[in-house]
Amino acid sequence: MKDPVFLDMQKRKKDLEGKVTTQKEQVAKMEEMLSRAIPQTGQAKNARLKLEKQNAVLVKLQQELRQQKYRIESRVISSQSNYMEAFTEQKP
């Protein structure tokens, strides 16, 4: 498709996929930091809080990515139906 809105959606989807990958790596680092933290100390508590924040960001990014995929799918379906209508009416 050469639709500029569709191309912009595709670009946004790729950006979000990159952010999700980066965030997953950060969550893995936080989990490792939590596993190395000494139990029942401030270090463990801080690591747990940071991990929870990173997980919340990851979930939000995954939701945005899922929404972007749905928007792209609906745009494709909409474009196809518009094309079919124009084709049956023999419009350019």
C-alpha positions as CSV (number, residue, x, y, z in Angstrom):
1,M,0.0,0.0,0.0
2,K,1.2,3.5,-0.8
3,D,-1.2,5.1,1.7
4,P,0.9,7.6,3.8
5,V,-1.2,6.9,6.9
6,F,-0.6,3.2,6.5
7,L,3.2,3.7,6.0
8,D,3.3,5.9,9.1
9,M,1.5,3.2,11.1
10,Q,4.0,0.6,9.9
11,K,6.9,2.8,11.0
12,R,5.3,3.3,14.4
13,K,4.8,-0.4,14.7
14,K,8.5,-1.1,14.0
15,D,9.5,1.6,16.5
16,L,7.3,0.0,19.1
17,E,8.7,-3.4,18.4
18,G,12.2,-2.1,19.0
19,K,11.1,-0.4,22.3
20,V,9.5,-3.7,23.4
21,T,12.7,-5.6,22.7
22,T,14.8,-3.0,24.6
23,Q,12.4,-3.1,27.5
24,K,12.5,-6.9,27.7
25,E,16.3,-6.7,28.0
26,Q,16.0,-4.1,30.8
27,V,13.5,-6.3,32.7
28,A,15.9,-9.2,32.4
29,K,18.7,-7.0,33.8
30,M,16.4,-6.0,36.7
31,E,15.5,-9.6,37.4
32,E,19.2,-10.5,37.5
33,M,19.9,-7.5,39.8
34,L,17.0,-8.7,42.1
35,S,18.4,-12.2,42.2
36,R,21.9,-10.8,43.3
37,A,20.4,-8.5,45.9
38,I,20.8,-9.5,49.6
39,P,17.3,-10.5,51.0
40,Q,15.6,-8.3,53.5
41,T,17.7,-5.3,52.7
42,G,16.9,-2.0,51.1
43,Q,18.8,-3.2,48.0
44,A,16.3,-6.0,47.5
45,K,13.4,-3.7,48.0
46,N,14.7,-1.1,45.6
47,A,15.4,-3.8,43.0
48,R,11.9,-5.2,43.4
49,L,10.4,-1.7,42.9
50,K,12.5,-1.0,39.9
51,L,11.5,-4.4,38.4
52,E,7.8,-3.7,39.0
53,K,8.2,-0.3,37.2
54,Q,10.0,-1.9,34.3
55,N,7.3,-4.6,34.0
56,A,4.6,-1.9,34.0
57,V,6.4,0.0,31.2
58,L,6.8,-3.3,29.3
59,V,3.1,-4.1,29.6
60,K,2.1,-0.6,28.4
61,L,4.4,-0.9,25.4
62,Q,3.0,-4.3,24.5
63,Q,-0.5,-2.9,24.7
64,E,0.4,0.0,22.4
65,L,2.0,-2.5,20.0
66,R,-1.1,-4.7,20.0
67,Q,-3.3,-1.6,19.4
68,Q,-1.1,-0.5,16.5
69,K,-1.4,-4.0,14.9
70,Y,-5.2,-3.8,15.2
71,R,-5.2,-0.3,13.7
72,I,-3.1,-1.5,10.7
73,E,-5.4,-4.5,10.1
74,S,-8.5,-2.3,10.2
75,R,-6.8,0.2,7.8
76,V,-6.0,-2.6,5.4
77,I,-9.6,-3.9,5.5
78,S,-11.0,-0.4,5.1
79,S,-8.7,0.3,2.2
80,Q,-9.7,-2.9,0.5
81,S,-13.4,-2.3,0.9
82,N,-12.9,1.3,-0.4
83,Y,-11.0,0.0,-3.4
84,M,-13.7,-2.6,-4.1
85,E,-16.4,0.1,-4.0
86,A,-14.4,2.3,-6.4
87,F,-13.7,-0.6,-8.7
88,T,-17.4,-1.6,-8.9
89,E,-18.4,2.0,-9.6
90,Q,-15.5,2.2,-12.1
91,K,-14.0,5.2,-10.5
92,P,-10.2,5.9,-10.8
